[in-house]
Amino acid sequence: MKIQPFLLFVVCLTIPVLSYAAQDEVIWNQVLQQQFFAGKTISDGKGIIQLTTPKRAEDPALVPIKVTASITQTQDKYIKRIILLIDKNPVPLIGEFEFTPASGKADIAMRVRVNTYSYIRAIAEMNNGDLFMVKKFVKASGGCSAPIGADYDAAMQRLGKMKVRLDDDIKDGKPTMAQLLISHPNITGMQMDQVTRFKRRAHFIKQIKVTFNDQPILTAKTDIAISTDPNFRFYFVPTQKGELKAEFTDTSCESPVSRSVCQSGKTYTKTYTVSP
């Protein structure tokens, strides 16, 4: 059978694209899956969670991503943990976010840095240990080395300040969306100071804990992929008047990618009175 010239042209264009797509899975298949989930089976997660990202980022240092759960959090069945990864980032881990039945919904939204064209993955771990994954391919470049943007000294003076915003209509026993805004430069260690032309030491939020009346709502371990001045959206279920408490701890490290030489930072706390 004779192949038409136009069809041959289309095939020649398609082969590199398919090859490039296959290469995008190499880091996941050969490194990340073994690093985070060695010996475990991961199923298609479309019926458990959805991942929302832009196809092409307007700002690679401020890429909005959102994970939405398709199931409600109950005592018998709930999403225990969501791990977010960016395959080709220098540090692929965005964060590990732990939920409880008191979270109401295992939804989480934030802004992240994407360093090059890459898959972003969300892996949900159920309370029985089952794993489910969804992924989206995002086109972005240079997110981890992009300048901080704001004046560094001013950013450091604001460091540690937090705001908590809640839904206007808070209902007793119903999932309520909360927004946690944190002032922190979240320095990657790859950003060049625009005055000195030297790269600043990595300095980022490593742990977040949110409780309601001392009951865990959201616990997170994060790294340099989280954007400057992090903004997290999540849910909790207020069952009575009480105190919503947000706490985070930062760290500074000699290397942008190694965590073997780091210094403990400070812990900052913000409380908010909730009246359903």
Buried (B, 14 or more C-beta within 10 A) or exposed (E): EEEEEEEEEEEEEEEEEEEEEEEBEEBBEEEBBEEBBEEEEBEEBEEBBBBEBBEEBEBBBBBBBBBBBBBBBEEEEBBBBBBBBBBBBBBBBBBBBBBBBBBBBBBBBBBBBBBBBBBBBBBBBBBEEBBBBBBBEBEBEBBBBBEBBBEBEEBBEEBBEBEBEBEEEBEEEBBBBBBBBBBBBBBBBBBEEEEEEEBBBBBBBBBBBBBBBEEBBBBBBBBBBBBBBBBBBBBBBBBEEBEBBBBBBBBBBEEBBEEEEBEEBEEBEBEBEBEB
